[in-house]
Amino acid sequence: MITASVLLSVLKTALCFNIDPVAWKSWSNDAAGFGYQVVQRPSDVLVSAPLAQYSQNRRGEIYKCSGTIKSCQKMQIQVPEFAVNMSLGLTMTSDPVTQSTMACGPTIPKDCKSITMYNGACFQTSRSDIFQSVVPLCRTEADIAFLLDGSGSVIKRDFTIMKNFVKKMVRPFVGKDTQFAVVQFSRLTKVHYYFNNFFSSGRWESNIDGIIQEEETTYTASAIEYVVQNVFTSARGSRPNVKKILIVITDGISHDRNRLPNAADLAKRKQIVRFAIGVGNAFHNYDAKQELNQIASSPSEKHVFQVESFNALEAIRKNLEEKIFSIEGYSMAVATTPQGTLTIVGAPRYKHIGAVLTVRADRIHKIIDPFLWHFQTGEYFGAEVCAMDVNGDSYTDLILISAPMYKETDSEGRVYCHELIHSFPMQTLTLLRDASDNGRFGSSLAVLPDLNTDRLREVAVGAPLENDGQGCIYIFHGEGGGRISASYSQRIAGAEVQSGLKLFGVSISQLSFDHSGDNLPDLAVGSNGTVVLLRSKPIVMVDATVSFSPNQIPTQNIVCSVPLENMAEICFTMKAPSSVHTARIDYTLILDATRKVPNNRAYISDKQRETTGSIDIQLGRQQCRKVKFSIEVSCQEMFYNRIKNHIFKKTLNPIQPSQPQQKLGFEINCGTDNKCVDNLKVDFNFSRSSEVQVGIDELLNVTVSVQNSEENSYNSQVILTYPAGLSYRKFTSLQGRIECSSLDSEDGLLRGKTLCAINKPIFKSNMEVFILLFAQFISLLSFSGNQDHSSSSEFYKRKLIDVKYSIFITIERFVVCLFCVRQRKNDIILKALNFSVVIKVPVKLGDKDIWADLSSLQIPNCQQLDTDERVNVTDFVSLIQKNKVVDCNVASCRVFKCSRFMGRLESKTYKISANLSSGWIEQIGLPSAKFLLTSSASLEYDTNQYIFFSLEFDPHVACTTAQIETVIEVYPEPDFTKEIVGGSLGGLALLALLTAGLYKAGFFKSKYNEMINEAGGGADPGADGDAATPEQLT
């Protein structure tokens, strides 16, 4: 079969769809911030420069840029005196119905005592550029009532501090649009000042100081009900449509706490915001905290304050001041729903993360936050919000919320698309991202008109920091069902639009008009100092078809050496909806495109398979071109050709099929009845092994046979499926012409599949083919393109083969571990398995126990078998004396079974410890010897599922058994009697000999004479001259 296809493509289709990336017009200006906001109008473009400081107290300018004038003109706006440095143009928007534009400046400072607040002013201009007076500020009025606890539990000093807190709270707002009322409660409720007489005397501070504490019991619920019903009334000065605040300050648990829910509900129905300030130690218990939560508005963490003393009231006053008078609405959009309008307000600094508030006319609101989508601190969620009507039915389908500072590993910024159902934003349908890092994707959002003629609107997203600050914008197409495509259709880089652009995409006009006169919308995009206008290009929808003459390749009575002549007719039709009426198409026809030259079988002339041409087509009219080509007839193979048509000037709609195909089939010869009844029979067998040894076997050979015993079979194929984890390797055709392709399992769940074409296109009658496949298969299925099959056909075969997984286990002395010491070539993945370790320990030799306390012989995590393993050896003494080994061959052994589920690369240690006895050693009869007490450990596993594998040449891989040997050495008991007696007698003899020697030497006599001589020679003579007498010597 020869297949011809027309591939309609466009130059740079991936990067440029239907917006020309080159600036059609551009305007530049040196004013600071020029291009920050852009509003396109039917005949011109308004551009803001909010940072332009043209006087000491004036900041912000608006420019009008027209296509007929190269430079932009500054618009004259009368700014009131109070609008000091308002940054006019920081926000600009336009009404698509009236085409009026509003420009606002939100940075007019307003200093308060504790904080600096910022007001704003807005100016509205019509189509005739007439600016109306300043739009009135939204009223920030508030009616605040203080409800003071004057019960006896509050000491006088703390009650005075409480009154000082009220004065400090009121003082910054004197002369503003805020009214106050002061009420004290204990057993009864007493109003000291209503809203309409608080400032009447002019001495309001003295009046507060003069409030005297009641000092009775506490009835908080009754006081709240009284204030709601009697203070917040128009008769007492409370104003409608202003913010109402009730601040309750109390230090103890009330006596009517059971009425607090009703009192709080009464205040809620009147839309009174309640703050509860709890003081004193009474609020350290659970009941007191619950009472505070009942008093305050929801959520309680934002409206309840608990402090130890009144000294913290100053910090609470500042917090309350910020909560009451904060200005919300960094970004805003208005959605249209069947239930009415819905205001969408962005607060990107909310809790340092950001949030979006949706408010309906009946004040029902809902907060959208990014918590469900992995929020980030500082992501600026809600920096831009946009309401999008995708299908143009006048109702909003999506709310787009940007978080331009959300950081990811390869990008910065994202846009959330929320579906709007019954006026409430639901789950995120699409998450839009950019294609590079540090781009601040989502800094600007704009809903565009239908650009691709599918009657669905598009979205433009700015990323002004992409490409080192040059900037980009992205175009996303709308989809059916009120959705938006998650993939962008076009990325327009600032560097391609115009050289030198910075921060391209910082703003995008929300409205698009035709400025170029081609009846197509143009897009205005702002950058730092420059605004550009981009043109959209016409969309072309073209159908391409291919037909052949003859429309089949003959299979009968052909001469394979003679080429067949054929004719291809290519037809193009441009159809509605198209925005142009004529188009020129340049095409290139490539025959047999899947084959490399010179292996192509289809050619136009002299092996030349390509031809080019051009054709002009008109809307709704078919234009055709004929191309003659030749086919080298092969009785063994088929051909494939592809026609490619490139359109350079117009833009092809991407929703149109880009590759329509027309097949040129082979002639089917089915005889006179025009019915080809085949009879296919398939079979296969495992020709190499009767089992699969995973980790050991490299290949499993499968021999497949296919037989057709009746008429020709066309496009016959065989499908072989195999389990996940096994892969197809190759095939060998033993007989016949076979082509196979394979798709192995990628997720581990689906089965792998190999598809083999049998003698394609014709598997003739009475033919049989054999295929040798190298893989592991379970089932085999055959089929053909014939409409009729014989009832005796056998299309399906399924066979089973045993599978055993090789295990890599080594037992070392005292350690059992599962590991693979050497990776094999096929890199097998080790898995966990169940097995048992059987440990045998000798416990009795003859009738003597080997261990002193046999009951202490235990192995943790192992189960002792009921009976010991005994031996019938009687002459064990001679065996031990000969082999010097005591093991289970000569001794009775205790058997322990340790069941284990072990994962890959895990290890487990089993310890054998007990005290040995000496009785069994004595019966051996050896006075001294050294022998081994040997225990054994062996593995048991499911041999039907696993097979043990060991590399015999690697000594580090042990077998499935191991010996645990303990060396025992026996010594005779020592007898030292002979040595002691002999040593004693020898010592006495030596002493006698020594004494005799000294005597014979005259040692004792000479010593005595020397003492006598010394005594005589040293005596003094007497008085008469005679010598001394012996008595004198003594």
Helices and strands as residue ranges (DSSP letters): E 2-10, E 25-28, E 38-40, E 44-55, E 58-66, E 73-74, E 91-94, E 101-111, E 116-125, E 142-149, H 156-170, G 171-173, E 178-185, E 189-193, H 204-209, H 220-230, G 234-236, E 243-250, G 257-259, H 260-269, E 272-278, G 281-284, H 286-295, H 300-303, E 304-306, G 310-312, H 313-325, E 331-337, E 340-347, G 350-352, E 355-360, E 365-368, G 371-373, E 385-388, E 398-407, E 412-421, E 424-433, E 444-448, E 458-463, H 466-469, E 472-479, E 483-484, E 490-493, H 494-497, E 507-508, E 522-526, E 530-535, E 539-540, E 542-549, E 552-553, E 564-574, E 582-590, E 602-603, E 610-618, E 622-631, E 642-647, E 651-652, E 661-666, E 677-678, E 680-686, E 691-694, E 701-708, E 713-722, E 730-735, E 738-743, E 752-763, E 767-774, E 779-783, E 788-789, E 796-798, E 802-807, E 809-812, E 815-818, E 833-845, E 848-849, G 854-856, E 863-864, H 876-883, E 885-886, E 892-902, E 907-909, H 919-922, E 929-940, E 946-948, E 961-970, H 977-1000, H 1003-1017, H 1030-1033
